[in-house]
Amino acid sequence: MNILLIPNLGKKNAFECTCEVIGRLSGYGCKCYLFEDKIEQFSQMPVASYSIQSLEKGNADPKIDLVISVGGDGTLIHSARRAVQLDCPVLGINAGRLGFLTEMEHTSLDQLEEVVSGEYTIQPRMMLHAIVKKPEGIQEFSALNDIVISRGEQDRMVDINVEMKNGFVNSYRADGLIFSTPTGSTAYALSAGGPIVYSSIESISITPICPHSLFSRSILYAPDEVFTVTGKHINNSEILYMSVDGEERIRIDSEDAIIVSKDEQYVKFISFGSKSYYEKLNKKILGRG
């Protein structure tokens, strides 16, 4: 079994946890890999290098059977998108603070044996797809959590128009808009007043960020809707930016348009079924655990 580990070594327990994971998996007969930029820090461990460049070019070799994220939710989101590229499931081990999306704690690594023996279920998670249309061409992106259109660093609100294939949705005057998946509903969208959506209910939510309106609220849409987003009255002093899962940041100019829809691909989360969604929600998000 070939396993790619993606640790966030900025987390307090991540290095020690990754070393233990490598040791345990090697003992189970698995072959462990790390991206080239991390391999030197684990030179004493039985781990091989994996090429990021080959993965980006679609020439991933050898075939990876599982991606393991060691860090927090942000690390897992990044790792999940890599797992989609590799067409394999992803397991999150929490070595961060919240760890709402992660399935294992760094103190419960005995469960790795269940992973190797296949004693788990797969939870498919919906993703979003964004196409940025510019005069010079198009760019495409996939997001597990959210696609955020915002005012960037300027100290003024922006005007954002949203249309669907069957008509106009709204013109928002706000600091920005959040398009989120059910997975992303417990992230930035929640902070902006959006609803919590159960992870298996496919939908796209639009949540305005600090809207200049008493009546501008989050709206939940069917997953098959397609949205066209444009900036209104954009000039050199009013620039929009689009961010994808808090990672890529793309400038949006007046002649650009963003098409947001459900992605054809799904993230495959590994789950042991030991805790329900509501248990984790109460304990880690609502603080009732």
N, C-alpha and C positions, 0 to 999 in steps of 0.2 A: 504494500500500500504506500503510494507516494503522497506525502503531506507537505504542503507549503505553509510555513509559519510566518505571520506578519505581526511582529511585536512593536509596541510603542515604548521605546526604551526611556522615554521621558517620564514614564509612570514609575512610582516608587518600587513596586514589587515585580515589574515586568521582566527584568533581566534574570533574576533568580527563578521566577516562574517559568520563563522560556527554557532555561537550562534544565529544569526538572521535567518539563514536557518532552524535550528532546530525549532525555535519558529514558523516560518511561516508554515513549513510542519506539525507540530503538530496541528496547528490551522486548517489545511485542513483535519485533521483526519488521517495523516500518522504516521507510527511507525518508528522512527529513530534509527539507530544503529551506533556504532563506534567500532573499534577494541579495544581489552583490553588495549593496551598500551596508548590509548588516553582517556579512559573513566574517569579517575580520574580528569582530567583537566576540565571536563564538568559535575561534580557531581551535580551541581545545575540545570542542564537542563533536560528536559524530554527525556532521551536517554538511550538505553539499550546497553549492551556489546555484541560483536560478536566475536566468537572464530577464530583466525587465524589458529590454529592447526587443527580444524575441517574442515576448508576450504581446507587446504593443503592435508588433508586425503580424501577429496571428500565427507565429511559428513556434508556439509553446512546445517544448520537448525537455524531459519526458512528460507524459500525460499525468496531470495531478488529479488525485482522487478526492482530496479534501483540503480546504483552506482553514487554518486555525488562527484566529485573531487573539492576541494577548494585549490587553489594554482596557480602555473604556468603550463607551458607545460610539464615540467618534472613530476609534480605531476599527471597530466592527463594521461601521458603515463603509469606510474605505476598503476594508478587506472583502466585504460583500460584493462590491463592484468588481474587484479582481476575480472573485469566485464566479461571477457571471461570465467574465471573459474566458475563464477556464472550463465553464460548464460543469461545475461541481458544487457540492454543498459547502456551507461555511459554519464553523462552530466558534462562538465567542466565549473567551475566558476573561472574567473580570479582574483586572489588576488596577482599575481606576477608582473613581468615587461612586458614581451612580450605578452603572451597569444594568440599566433597565432592560436593554435588548440582549445582553449576554446570557448564555445558558448555564455557565459554570462559574463558580468562584475559584480564585487561585488556591484556596484552602481545600478544595474537593477534587483533586486531580485523579482520584481513584476511578472516577467515571470515564476516564480515557479508555479503559479496557472495554467498556460498553461501546464506545465509538468504534474501536477496531473490530469488535465482533459483530457490529451492525445492529446493536440493540438500541435503536432510536427511531424516531419518526421525522419526516420532513415537513416543515411548515413553509409553504410557498408565500412569499411576500411580493405584493404588487409594486411596480416601479413606475416612474414618470419618464416620458420622453420629451425632449425639447429640441426644436429646430430653430436656429437663429439664421434668419434670412438677411444677408447683407448684399450690397451691390456687387461685391467681388466674389460672392459665392455663399454657400451654406455651411453651418457647423451643427453637429448633432451631439447630444448629451443624454445620459441616463442618470436618474436620481432615485435612490431608495427612500430618502426622507422628504426632501423638498426642493423646489425651484423658487428662488426669491428674486423678485425684481425690486430694486431699491434706489434711493437717491444718492447712494454712495456717501461721499464725505461732505457734500454741500449742506449748508444750514437752511434749507428751505424744502417745503413739500413739493411733490411732483404730481403731474396729472397723467394717469394711466388709463387707457381705454382697453376694455376686454370685450371681445365678440365671440359668439359661437357660430357654428355652421348654419344655424337657423335664425340668427339675429343678434342684435346688440344685447350685451349683458349689463354693463355699467361703465361709468366713467368715474374713476376713483381719484380723489385729491387726498393724498396721504404720504407717509414716508416710504411706502412701498406695498407690495403684495406678496403673499406667501401661497404658492400652490403646493399642497402637501398630500402625501399618501396616508393611509391609515397608520402605517409605521411612523411616519413623521408627525402625526397628530399629537404625540406626547413630547415633541421637541420645540422648535422655535414657534410653531403655530400655537401651541398651548400657551406660551408666554405672551402671545399677542391676542389672547382671548378666544382662540379657536376651540372647537369641540374635541373631546377624546373619542376616537373612532376605533371600535374593536378591530383587531388586526386582520381578521378574515373577511370583513365587510368591504368589498372593493368599492372605492369611491374616490373622487377628487374634491378636495376642499379648497376654497379660496378665502383667505383671511387678510383683510387690510391691516397695515401696520400704522397705528396712530392716525386713523382717518379724521378728516376735518368734517365730521358729520355726526349727528345724533342717531342716525338710523342705518349707518353702514356696518353690517355685521357679516360674520362668516356664513358662507353658503356651501352646502354639500351637493355635489353633482354626480350624476351617473358616470361610471368609469369609461363609457364609450364616447363621451363628449370630447370635442376638439376645440381648443381655445386659441384665438389670435390676440396677441398683446402688442400694443404700440404705445409709444410715448406721445403725449400731446404738447405742442409748443416747445419741443426740445431745442435748445440752442447751446452755444458753447459754455454757458454758465449753468445749464440744467441738463446734466448728463445722467442717464440711467445705467445701472449695472445689473447683470444677472449673475447669481451665484448658484452653483449646483452642489447640494449637500455640504455647503460651507467650504468647498474646496476651489473649484475653478471659478474665476471671476471674469466676466466678459462685458466689455463696454457696449452699450446699446445707443446708437445714434438715431437721429430723426428719421432717416430713411430705412431703418431696420425694423423687422417684425419678428416676434417670437411665437412659434406654434407649440402649444403644450397639449399633450395627450397621454393616454396610458401607454406604457412601453409593452412591447410584445414579450419581453423577457421577464422572468421572475427570479428573485433571490430565493435560494433554498436553504432555510435555516434548519440546523439540527436541533431537535428538542427531545428531552427525556420524559417530558410529561409529568415531572415531579411537582411542579408548581403551576397553578392556573394563571391565566392572564390577569385575572382580577386580584389574585394574591400578590403578584408582583406589582400591580398598579397601586394597591393599597399600601404596600410596604415601601416602595421606592419613589413613587410619584406623589401620592397623597399623604404620606407620612403617618399612616395609621397602623403600621405593622410593629 
